[in-house]
Amino acid sequence: MTIRDRGTMKWTAIMLPEHVAMLREYYADQKKKEKPELDEQEIEEIERMIFDGMEGDLKLVLIYWSDGNFKTLIGKVDCIDQISKKIKVVDEFNDKFYLDVENVVSVQIG
């Protein structure tokens, strides 16, 4: 005789939808990463690379922090807004992205 246990499935029927939603949110929050603190020299290096990439019309690999995760964007810097501290990046499909310079954690020439 084999016992056929449904594992955690049997308990989800007892749980309220609000509890299931809270558990999913809790597990999603556990996967989030903290934004790294960059020192002044690293910030200057990132800003210099962005400016050089725009001046030389170079393709850059930008790694930025967004909502607890690190994301990568590959493209050319179209313009830099000094007032709002945002950069406009155009990727190879001509899609435009606006990034906060403060959220960029790494820049490489790609």
VENRA-V268316 format. One record per residue. N is the residue number from 1. RES is the residue in one small letter. SS is DSSP state (~ for helix, > for strand, _ for the rest). PSI is psi in degrees with one decimal (* if undefined). OMEGA is omega in radians with two decimals (none if undefined). Layout:
BEGIN
n=N res=RES ss=SS psi=PSI omega=OMEGA
n=N res=RES ss=SS psi=PSI omega=OMEGA
END
This chain:
BEGIN
n=1 res=m ss=_ psi=126.3 omega=-3.11
n=2 res=t ss=_ psi=133.9 omega=3.09
n=3 res=i ss=_ psi=123.6 omega=-3.14
n=4 res=r ss=_ psi=98.9 omega=-3.11
n=5 res=d ss=_ psi=135.3 omega=-3.14
n=6 res=r ss=_ psi=5.3 omega=3.09
n=7 res=g ss=_ psi=-132.7 omega=-3.10
n=8 res=t ss=_ psi=-13.7 omega=3.14
n=9 res=m ss=~ psi=-34.5 omega=-3.10
n=10 res=k ss=~ psi=-24.8 omega=-3.11
n=11 res=w ss=~ psi=-22.4 omega=-3.11
n=12 res=t ss=~ psi=-24.6 omega=3.11
n=13 res=a ss=_ psi=-26.4 omega=-3.12
n=14 res=i ss=_ psi=-27.5 omega=-3.05
n=15 res=m ss=_ psi=143.8 omega=3.07
n=16 res=l ss=_ psi=151.3 omega=3.12
n=17 res=p ss=~ psi=-32.3 omega=3.11
n=18 res=e ss=~ psi=-37.8 omega=3.13
n=19 res=h ss=~ psi=-40.7 omega=3.11
n=20 res=v ss=~ psi=-42.3 omega=3.12
n=21 res=a ss=~ psi=-41.1 omega=3.12
n=22 res=m ss=~ psi=-38.9 omega=3.10
n=23 res=l ss=~ psi=-41.3 omega=3.11
n=24 res=r ss=~ psi=-41.7 omega=3.11
n=25 res=e ss=~ psi=-39.6 omega=3.12
n=26 res=y ss=~ psi=-47.4 omega=-3.14
n=27 res=y ss=~ psi=-34.4 omega=3.09
n=28 res=a ss=~ psi=-38.6 omega=3.12
n=29 res=d ss=~ psi=-30.3 omega=3.14
n=30 res=q ss=~ psi=-26.2 omega=-3.11
n=31 res=k ss=_ psi=-13.3 omega=-3.10
n=32 res=k ss=_ psi=149.0 omega=-3.14
n=33 res=k ss=_ psi=151.9 omega=3.11
n=34 res=e ss=_ psi=148.6 omega=3.08
n=35 res=k ss=_ psi=128.1 omega=-3.13
n=36 res=p ss=_ psi=146.0 omega=3.08
n=37 res=e ss=_ psi=119.9 omega=3.14
n=38 res=l ss=_ psi=143.6 omega=3.08
n=39 res=d ss=_ psi=174.1 omega=-3.04
n=40 res=e ss=~ psi=-38.6 omega=-3.13
n=41 res=q ss=~ psi=-41.1 omega=3.12
n=42 res=e ss=~ psi=-38.8 omega=3.11
n=43 res=i ss=~ psi=-43.3 omega=3.11
n=44 res=e ss=~ psi=-40.2 omega=3.13
n=45 res=e ss=~ psi=-42.6 omega=3.12
n=46 res=i ss=~ psi=-45.8 omega=-3.14
n=47 res=e ss=~ psi=-38.4 omega=3.12
n=48 res=r ss=~ psi=-43.0 omega=3.13
n=49 res=m ss=~ psi=-40.0 omega=3.12
n=50 res=i ss=~ psi=-45.0 omega=-3.14
n=51 res=f ss=~ psi=-44.9 omega=3.11
n=52 res=d ss=~ psi=-37.9 omega=3.10
n=53 res=g ss=~ psi=-37.9 omega=3.11
n=54 res=m ss=~ psi=-44.4 omega=-3.12
n=55 res=e ss=~ psi=-40.3 omega=-3.10
n=56 res=g ss=_ psi=2.7 omega=-3.11
n=57 res=d ss=_ psi=48.2 omega=-3.10
n=58 res=l ss=_ psi=148.8 omega=3.03
n=59 res=k ss=> psi=129.3 omega=-3.12
n=60 res=l ss=> psi=151.4 omega=3.00
n=61 res=v ss=> psi=110.2 omega=-3.10
n=62 res=l ss=> psi=124.9 omega=3.04
n=63 res=i ss=> psi=123.0 omega=-3.08
n=64 res=y ss=> psi=158.3 omega=-3.12
n=65 res=w ss=> psi=130.6 omega=3.14
n=66 res=s ss=> psi=118.9 omega=3.04
n=67 res=d ss=_ psi=42.6 omega=3.05
n=68 res=g ss=_ psi=4.8 omega=-3.14
n=69 res=n ss=> psi=156.5 omega=3.06
n=70 res=f ss=> psi=134.0 omega=-3.14
n=71 res=k ss=> psi=155.9 omega=-3.12
n=72 res=t ss=> psi=137.1 omega=3.09
n=73 res=l ss=> psi=129.5 omega=3.12
n=74 res=i ss=> psi=125.0 omega=3.14
n=75 res=g ss=> psi=-172.5 omega=3.14
n=76 res=k ss=> psi=140.4 omega=3.11
n=77 res=v ss=> psi=121.0 omega=-3.10
n=78 res=d ss=> psi=-45.0 omega=3.12
n=79 res=c ss=> psi=160.7 omega=3.12
n=80 res=i ss=> psi=125.6 omega=3.08
n=81 res=d ss=> psi=106.5 omega=-3.08
n=82 res=q ss=_ psi=-30.4 omega=-3.07
n=83 res=i ss=_ psi=-51.1 omega=-3.11
n=84 res=s ss=_ psi=-3.9 omega=-3.13
n=85 res=k ss=_ psi=46.4 omega=3.08
n=86 res=k ss=> psi=150.9 omega=3.04
n=87 res=i ss=> psi=144.9 omega=3.10
n=88 res=k ss=> psi=121.0 omega=-3.10
n=89 res=v ss=> psi=132.6 omega=3.10
n=90 res=v ss=> psi=123.0 omega=-3.12
n=91 res=d ss=_ psi=-175.4 omega=-3.06
n=92 res=e ss=_ psi=-14.8 omega=3.11
n=93 res=f ss=_ psi=11.8 omega=-3.10
n=94 res=n ss=_ psi=24.5 omega=3.00
n=95 res=d ss=_ psi=141.1 omega=-3.11
n=96 res=k ss=> psi=135.6 omega=3.11
n=97 res=f ss=> psi=141.2 omega=3.09
n=98 res=y ss=> psi=120.0 omega=-3.10
n=99 res=l ss=> psi=141.9 omega=2.97
n=100 res=d ss=> psi=131.1 omega=3.13
n=101 res=v ss=~ psi=-31.9 omega=-3.11
n=102 res=e ss=~ psi=-23.5 omega=-3.11
n=103 res=n ss=~ psi=-8.2 omega=3.11
n=104 res=v ss=> psi=126.2 omega=-3.12
n=105 res=v ss=> psi=-15.8 omega=-3.14
n=106 res=s ss=> psi=142.7 omega=3.09
n=107 res=v ss=> psi=133.3 omega=3.07
n=108 res=q ss=> psi=151.3 omega=3.06
n=109 res=i ss=> psi=125.1 omega=-3.06
n=110 res=g ss=_ psi=* omega=none
END
